Amino acid sequence: MDGILFLIGIQELGSGKQEFSKEEKQDLMHIAVCTVLSLSGYYAPEGNDEEGWPHFKQLKPLPGFIMIEQENFLKDHILLYFQNQKFID
């Protein structure tokens, strides 16, 4: 799951192949989570900072799921993201 989120974050950053620090890798995963959950109205893009990194604002609280439900919720949104990007049917 972390690897998929990392790759979505890189895709959304749009900077291509480069080396990322540990903190930047965490930021990329955060970008991915915000991006996929924006499809259901939980987050909205606010724009990019001076370095080109996207920022989001939370629009509504996330559901209070237990850990396995959170993971499944995120997986469903990742699949929706891939469908919207036309990576899968």
Secondary structure, 3 states (H helix, E strand, C coil): CHHHHHHHHHHHHCCCCCCCCHHHHHHHHHHHHHHHHHCCCCEEEEEECCCCCEEEEECCCCCCCCHHHHHHHHHHHHHHHHHHCCCCC
